[in-house]
Amino acid sequence: MKDRSTMTPQQREVASVFHSWSAQSTLNPLMVKSAHGVYVTDENDTTYMDFSSQLVNTNIGHQHPSVVRAIQEQAALLCTIAPQHGNEQRYRAAELIIDHSFEGATKVFFTNGGTEAVEHAVRMARLHTGRPKVLAAYRSYHGATATSINLTGDPRRWPNDNGASGVVHFFGPFLYRSAYNATSEQEECERAIANLENIITFEGPNAFAAIILETVPGTAGIMVPPPGYLAGVRALCDKYGIIYIADEVMCGFGRTGSWFAYQNFGVAPDLVAFAKGVNSGYVPLGGVVINEAVAATFNDRVYPGGLTYSGHPLACAAAVASINAMQNEHIVENARRIGEEVLRPALGELAQKHQVIGDVRGLGVFFALDLVTNRSTREPLAPYGASSTAMNELVGACRDEGLLIFNNFNRLHVVPPCNVTDDEAREGLARLDRALKVADQYYVG
Ligand SMILES: Cc1ncc(COP(=O)(O)O)c(C=O)c1O
């Protein structure tokens, strides 16, 4: 056996734990010991404000007492149960999720997380329609398992893409970096829809089982769709018999100031993949909300899929407690109000002060800063698919200020918990303001 007595906790972590999405020799993880609300504390007792909500999943903050209690109580009663049996926490969680979903939402299939939710949504759509192909957007992330990573429209797909996944990618609307040379939201929207219909026509109108879209793309940049875009997608799905899958893994459960992000845009998908905020990740859980028509496909026909831990009682108990806490404490309403009254105006002020902020976009507690070296050319502060010295220094400066923030390529995402208070939000933004001075040096104008 190895003698580990002289190793630091961080050394022990990197020596024995294989980390996601990383070259293992470059790891430098923050060693987190405890957390509460919007705060996390490391092994050296330094406390940080968590404006990343970890991987944008702690929608009710850390260690919410009623969720912790529900997990403890369920653990004392029944830790685990096979999926073929029934369980009260499982059906209660499904009922609560259905009650907050679109009209016609009928059933919930539970998974262990987001990528499995996406896998099963696509499998259901393929079996329901009898068609093979799926449409997915560039600038998207759908998960890390075989189908989901092939749906993903970012460079993480490339090493995993076998070229035979049946996925066809397209550009969604994103005016700030328009793929359509558009000059207004309306033009961007019209061109994106026209392009999507062209792709369907030229790939074969009967070829597609599903379109999968993050309602508001998350990791890829928090691009809020322009008015009419999602309604246009819904209309194309209806016209060509395509299943509309909303990936709400990141944007669901209050993040955008609505229970589900699609509710901001007045559309109803056919299937919804969810995870993260359903119980803030206290115990891993994801799932698919299924409409009547797709659910009916499997009334008499066996669904060829399942999971040992589908509807795990600890995870479902956490979901029931979390959804109830969100209702009772008006956490979704808080996310909406904080977004409009605190984050949007304050981030706008930061953009006036720091020229390196090229664009501020988002809603609820879901905002992105698109950082540039030049506002006219919109040259990103790190190239697409990569990092840069400037971005690394900026993220380091945030940490020095006691702020954990989500970053991707040339962007920072301001994504605190949905129950962040006004004072906490302002304090976090003050820390961000100070950290941004580091990035200002890289603005060349
Ligand atoms: C939109 C979206 N879909 C799917 C996933 C995959 O979820 P998980 O990491 O739980 O598998 C993520 C994770 O970040 C996501 O943001």
The ligand as a Gaussian input file, in Angstrom:
#p B3LYP/6-31G(d) Opt

LIG

0 1
 C      -27.989000      21.477000     -21.690000
 C      -27.321000      20.273000     -21.115000
 N      -27.702000      19.054000     -21.503000
 C      -27.161000      17.948000     -20.984000
 C      -26.149000      18.030000     -20.058000
 C      -25.534000      16.767000     -19.498000
 O      -25.900000      16.597000     -18.176000
 P      -25.051000      15.633000     -17.210000
 O      -23.707000      16.251000     -17.038000
 O      -25.887000      15.580000     -15.956000
 O      -24.978000      14.306000     -17.880000
 C      -25.704000      19.281000     -19.621000
 C      -24.612000      19.408000     -18.628000
 O      -24.058000      20.444000     -18.424000
 C      -26.309000      20.434000     -20.169000
 O      -25.925000      21.659000     -19.808000

